[in-house]
């Protein structure tokens, strides 16, 4: 009987841990999801939960690494994501890897009673920095 709580990586859904290089401490997760081989497109999510690891380049490195894997091993053509416009550190990290803003979704994310806009961003295989 399969463990329903266990995550199994497969083509359409790849989930990886993000660790610090110095002590291999788990600080977050990065995911390529809804990958479709016919279209060559996947969506990227990243979560860094350890605040002491923020601002140290871990997110940029994890995004670059999973995108390289997606393009080289999964043969993706494009990786897309959405990010809250006010999350400037995340937007900077995505741009460092080569993502470009493709659109803006108005008032689609709500937190603490306030609505926020999100950017849609995309990265083509040839644009990876």
N, C-alpha and C positions, 0 to 999 in steps of 0.2 A: 504494500500500500504506500503510495507516494505521500510525502509530508506536504500538506497544503500550505504551510507557512514558508517553505523553502522556495527561494527564487532560483530559477534555472535559466541561465543565459542561453539565448537562441538568437537566430539571425534578427528577428524582429524586435528583440528587447535585450540589450546588453547593459548590465549593471556592474559597476566596478567600485571598489573602495578607493578613497584618496588617503594616502599615508604621508607623514612627514618623512623626508629623506634621512634626517639625522637619527631618529629613534623608531621609525616604522610605526608611529602612533596613528591610529585611524582617526581622521579629522572630518571625513565627509564621504559623499557618494557622487558619482558622475554616471550619467545614463544616456544611452542612445536608444530611443524607443520609436515604435511604429515604423521601423525601417521596412521599406518595400523594395524588394529586388527589381521589380518591374520598372519602378520609377527612379530608383537610386537615391531616395531621399529619406532622411531620418530626422527626428527631433531630439534636441539636446537638453538635458536638465542637469544642474549641479547644485549640490547643497554642502556647504561647509558649516558645520555646527559648532566648531570649537573657535570661539571668538579670539583666543590668543594666537590663532593661526592666520587670521585675516590680515591682509596687507603685506604678505610675505611672498607673494608670487605663486602660492600653491594652486589657486584657482586657474590662473593663466596656464600653468604647466599642465594641470589635469585636463583642461579644455583642449589644449594643443595636442596632448598625447591621445586622447580619445578620438579627436577629429582625424589625426593621422591614421589611427587604427581603422576608423570608419572608411576613410578613403582608400587606404592601401589593402586592408584585409577584407573588408565588406564590399569593396568596389562601389561605394556610394559616389554620387555625383554632387550632392548638395546636403548640407546640414542646416537646419533652421532652429530658431528658438524665439521665445518671447521673454522680455525683461521689463520690469517696472521702470518707467523713465527716471524716477528719482533715485534709483539704485546706481549712482554714478560709478562706484568702484567696479561693479559687475560690467557695466557698459564699457568701461575702459579696458577691462580684462578681455572681453570679447573682441574689441577692436584691435588689441595687440596681436591677436591670433589671426585677424583678417576679416572678421565678420563685418558686414555693412548693414546699415539701417535700410530696410526695405519698405517700412510703413509704420504707422502709428495707430493703435487701437485706443479709442477714447473711452475713458471711464469704464474699464472692464475688470478692475481689481479693487476690492474693497477691504480696508483694514481700519480698525478703530473708528468706524463711522464715516470714513472719508473715502472717496473714489479716486483712483489713480489711473493714469494712462499707461499703456505698455507699448514698447517698440517691438516690431517684428524684425528680426535680423537673420541674415543668411550668409552662408559661406560656401562657395564653390570649391571643388577639389583644387583647381589651379590657383586659388587665392590664399591658401594656407600659408601663413608666415611662420 
